[in-house]
Amino acid sequence: MARGSTRPTSRDVAQAAGVSQAAVSLVLGDKWRGRVSEPTAQRVRDAARRLGYRPNLAARNLRLGRTRTVLLVVPALTTEFFAEVYTGAARVAAQHGFGVVLYPSPEGVGPARDPFASAQAALDGVIASSMAADALTAIRGDQLPLVMLDSDPEGSLGAATVNLDITDGIRQVAEHLLALGHRRFLHLAADVPSWTFEIRARALAARLADTPGTTLRTARAPISVDGALAATETALAAPGPRPTALVCDDDKLAVGAYKAARRAGLRVPEDLSVTGLDDLGLATAIDPELTTVRLDAELFGERGMRALLAVMEGRTPEEGDIPVHLVVRGSTAPPPHD
């Protein structure tokens, strides 16, 4: 193409690759398999890249009746976790010519206003966290191609699910603390009605039940530093032997637990070991740094978007939970001698 000419067209790509415009459309629309050979498809992709060709999505969408837009419904963006989920989802979406609109439920959980005149008309599909499932129903997103994140595979509106292996993460936490010698546990549980938090409680109780001589108490708190502070203060002041290990559902809860321990005159980890879950930035901002379970939020978003693409194309999404792993830092140690 001459310099300064108009943007390259599919005809230019076809000429450069020595194929028909129809072949270019098939390859760049990812519908070439079984109709165009792999070497030919690669030749088209190379030519498009060399010319800097970008499909006219507006014109294509008018023909296809699709907007190439996906909605990601999440709780209110109170941590970087869901920002990273978005980053991963948007990366995969961009590779397939889709955009991702991020829609945080205004109250974190609960109903939300439809962000479009009609979600069904404006969107090709939805990815939603179980913590924002009420918002999903309110915008009728459950009537579109749908993938649920952090959700019960048995009860997710019939949708495909993508999950982190939270059960194994909690098992890793419990085994680490048991190996240090802890037997008196306090679970600081997120006071949020969501499957992802229910399985934390079930996994912890099940693993500790396998070890004789353990005790487990539960305190519930909203996911906030102040909420965790108040709940932990109350729990630590309760009658009976004080817990030596505090298992928190979330890193933010752990920060509140640190403050409560210090107000009670306890040292972390000498008097009280504390663990979190997420491995957010604040896990290494507090002192001592927090032992926590690292969740790969970007991979979570990528897997969610790949699963949605599979659903939209009538394929079965990839199966299996995403592995997680414990990061041991300074907030855990053997329990004090009674």
Buried (B, 14 or more C-beta within 10 A) or exposed (E): EEEEEEEBBBEBBBBBBEBEBEBBBBBBEEEBEEEBEEEBBEBBBEBBEEBEBEBEBEEBBEEEEBBBBBBBBBBBBEBBBBBBBBBBBBBBBEEBBBEBBBBBBEEBBBBBEBBBEEBEEBBBBBBBBBBBBBBBBBBEBBEBBBBBBBBBBEEBBEBBBBBBBBBBBBBBBBBBBBEBEBBBBBBBBBBBEBBBBBBBBEBBBEBBEEEEEBEBEBBBBBBBBEBBBBBBBEBBEEEEEBBBBBBBBBBBBBBBBBBBBEEBEBEBBEBBBBBBBBBBEBBBEBEBBBBBBBBBBBBBBBBBBBBBBBBBEEEEBEEEBBEBEBBBBBBBBBBBEE
